[in-house]
């Protein structure tokens, strides 16, 4: 029988081994290792927050706070543990 298992990716792999990005809670310094996607979203939360605080126009503030909330919600759904340590 021909073994083709090396061609098909392991469907049970949840990519938990590629958590290469460290992020720290800005208040208590507790750190968590994140995937590149999680780290990107974590950073965007703080960029959106900074942009919202920078602008005086209420509509622009709301736009940036909406972006921030979208990434916070993504974190709650995809990595609740990291959310609790870094963002709660």
C-alpha atoms as one frame of an Amber mdcrd trajectory, in Angstrom:
protein
   0.000   0.000   0.000   1.238   3.452  -0.890   1.712   5.805   2.082   0.575
   9.341   1.199   0.135  10.571   4.757   2.966  13.056   4.358   0.950  14.910
   1.687  -2.167  15.500   3.782  -1.720  17.908   6.654  -2.683  16.704  10.082
  -6.241  17.985  10.550  -5.992  17.724  14.337  -3.150  20.223  14.562  -4.568
  23.391  16.107  -1.352  25.366  15.572  -0.736  25.722  19.292   2.955  25.090
  18.749   3.570  28.285  16.751   2.994  30.751  19.558   6.114  32.787  19.001
   5.022  36.311  19.910   5.151  37.511  23.514   2.801  40.219  24.737   2.551
  41.643  28.266  -0.288  43.112  30.255   0.455  46.835  30.458  -0.696  47.072
  34.070   0.731  44.018  35.823   3.433  42.796  33.396   2.027  39.266  33.114
   2.983  37.808  29.731   1.395  35.412  27.262   2.763  33.787  24.117   0.579
  34.402  21.057   0.438  33.333  17.438   1.324  35.934  14.824  -2.379  36.536
  14.110  -3.195  36.959  17.801  -0.246  39.323  18.262  -1.323  41.367  15.240
  -4.849  41.726  16.611  -3.530  42.522  20.100  -1.444  45.352  18.667  -4.368
  46.653  16.594  -6.485  46.922  19.743  -4.043  49.425  21.194  -3.557  51.277
  17.904  -7.328  51.717  17.589  -7.571  52.818  21.221  -4.821  55.406  20.716
  -6.439  56.703  17.535  -9.813  57.017  19.280  -8.276  58.979  22.131  -6.338
  61.211  19.727  -9.296  62.393  17.638 -11.720  65.033  18.849 -14.429  64.235
  16.270 -17.028  61.934  17.894 -17.666  60.011  14.657 -13.966  59.286  14.219
 -13.690  58.243  17.872 -16.627  55.870  17.427 -15.062  54.388  14.289 -11.829
  53.561  16.108 -13.591  52.268  19.215 -15.666  50.007  16.955 -12.461  48.570
  15.448 -11.068  48.061  18.943 -14.230  46.237  20.082 -14.172  43.982  17.008
 -10.654  42.806  17.847 -11.525  42.420  21.542 -14.509  40.251  20.589 -12.302
  38.163  18.300  -9.923  37.575  21.223 -12.780  36.538  23.528 -13.891  33.944
  20.984 -10.526  32.594  19.832  -8.244  32.818  22.851 -10.199  33.541  26.017
  -7.234  32.688  28.249  -4.988  35.292  26.620  -7.853  37.766  26.661  -8.249
  37.328  30.432  -4.527  37.862  31.043  -3.840  40.677  28.585  -7.046  42.574
  27.972  -9.611  42.019  30.721
